[in-house]
Amino acid sequence: MTRPIGLQGDVAHATKVRLLKAGLTLFLRRGYADTGVQDLLDATKVPKGSFYHHFKNKEDFALQVIDRYMDAVHAVLDAILADTSRPPLDRVRAFFEAVRESYASEGYLGCLLGQLGQELSGVSPVFRAKIEGCLHAIASSIGVCLAEAARQRDLPHDTDPRQLGEILVNCWEGAALRSRLLRSPAPLQAVLDFYFRVASPV
């Protein structure tokens, strides 16, 4: 007896999600090169045919893992930055504090974008463009909120909000790498404290 079509679709979707979740964990822990398709199959107990039903190859899989990761990032980013009951600078800081907490739950393994960017940007134009696009999108959203802070005079009058957003993301990515090395939130906290102390008017 065959499963109803709708149920088949639900099962297939659940299998794909399970693979993507496992991929995120394995890429964070081991990197792209040291994570093989068989590692994913072993972690999820999914047959090889199911993997290739959902993904063309390992590269396609990794790009979809990044998409899933960014969906989660944007969900948090949009929810926090849209909260106009809080001052814009508070919202920006709250976003990064939420990210820091997510790093804590993973054992301070850092940022997937930074992890894959460090490993692959020098050898793969596809990943380089993908990851740069993701980081730029985050910085752009932060820049919009910083522009609101500038209009409210919570930032110096000569502030370039877009540039300030890019700088914050760049600093954060470096701190995430140090956090991974130390398995500690200290570099992340230091970046936030320094950035908002320097950015805010005296």
C-alpha positions, 0 to 999 in steps of 0.5 A: 500500500502506497502512502498518500501523496501529501504524506509522501511530500511531508516525509520527503520534506522532513528528510531534507530538513534533517539533512540540512540540520545535520549539515549545519552542525557538521560544517560548523564542527568539521568544515566543508572538506572534512564533511563527506556525503557519507558522514551526512548519511551516517548522522541522519540514517538517510539512504544515499538515494534520498540525498541525491533526490534533494541535492545535485551534489555536495556543493548544492547541498552546502549552498542550501545549508547556507540558505537555511542558515540565512533564513534563521538569521534574517528571521531574528534580524527582522524581528529585532530590528522591527521592534520600534518600541526600542531605540535603534542602537539597542535593537542592533546590539540586541541582534548581536547579543541574540547571535552570541547566545546562539553561538553559546548553545553550539559551544562557540563554534562561530559563524557558519558564513565565516567558517565556510568563507575562510575555507572556501573563498580562496578556491570557489568563486561560487561560495565566495560570491554566496557568502559575501552576498549574505554578509552584505545583506546582514550589514545592509539591514544593520545599516538601515537601523543605524541610519534611523539612529543617526536621524534621531541623533543617537550617532554623530552627524557625520556618520555613514550608516552603511559603512558603519554596518559593514564595519560592525559585521566585519568586526563581528566575524573576526570576533566569532573566529576568536570566540571559536578558538577560545571557546569563549564569548569574551571576544564577542562581548569586547567587540560589542562594548568597544563598537557601541562606545566608539560609535555613540556620540560623547 
